[in-house]
């Protein structure tokens, strides 16, 4: 479940960043692929460093806390956006 949330949030974050910054836009497919890679890897790295976003809490009824889910979505989305920004800036440097 954590990986799926990371992948979706990464893709959404990358496409959002591409919509805001038009000069790093790599097209819908390119944005989504980079976002999935960045969100998946970045989310897993953050989990391994101790950010347990979706870890079940003993106080939650269904084992999923809304605040933890929002934190996981935000961090994976930011990782996806940063991956797109790095790739977009690198592409712009090469094209010049």
N, C-alpha and C positions, 0 to 999 in steps of 0.2 A: 504494500500500500504506500509506503514511504517513497519508494522509487517512482511509482506512477505519479504521485503528486509532484515530485521533483521534475519529472519530464514534462508534464503539462504546464506547470508554472514557469519553467525555463522557456518553453516555446512562447508562451504568452508574454513573458517579460521581454524577450528578444523582439517580437513583433511590435510591442508597444514602443520600445526604444527606436525601432526603425521608423515608426510612424512619427515620432517626435523629431528625430534627427534624420532628415531625408538623405543626407550625403553619405550615410553608412548603410543605407538600405540595400540588401542583396537579393531582393525579391522574396516572395512569400515562402518558397521552398527553402532557399538559402537561410533566411531568417529563422525558420522553424527548425531546420537541422542544427544550426549552431546553437539555438536556444535549448533544444533537447540535450545536446552534448554538454553545454555549460550548466544547465540546471541539474542534470543527472550527476555529473561529476562533482560539481560544486556542492550540491546538497549532501552527497555521500561523504565528501571531505569534511563538511561542517558537522555531520553526524559523528564521524570518527574523532573529531576534535572535542567532542563533548556537548555539542548543541543537539540535544535529543528532542527535536521539535514534536514528533508524533508519539513519543513514548507514552505508554498508558499510565495514567495516574490512578492510585488506589481510590481517589475520591470521585472519579468520573463514572457515570452510570454505564456507558457503552465502551469505555476504554479509549475514547477519543475526545480530547479537549479542543474547544473552538479556538482558544487563544494559541495553543500549540500549533494547530493547523494553520492559522493565519501567519504565524512566525515562520513555519516551514515554507509556505507559499511565497512569502515575501523574500526570504533568503534565496530560495531556488530561482525565483523570478529575477532577482538582482544578479545572480550568477549568470543566468542566461543572457541578460542584457549586457553585462560586462564582456562576455565572450563575443557577442555580436559587435560591440563597440571596438574591441581590439582587432577583430578580423576586418571590420569596415575601415578603420584607420590604416591598417596595414595595406589593404587593397588600394586605398587612395594614395598612399606613399609610392607604391609600385607603379601605378598607372601614370603618375606624374612623370 
